[in-house]
Amino acid sequence: MAQLKLSHRTAGPPCNKPCRV
């Protein structure tokens, strides 16, 4: 499920983890 990792990049739901952009 790589979508979770790419979730912070793609316009999706706010990731619960601290996304480092």
Long-range contacts (C-beta under 8 A, 24 or more apart in sequence): none
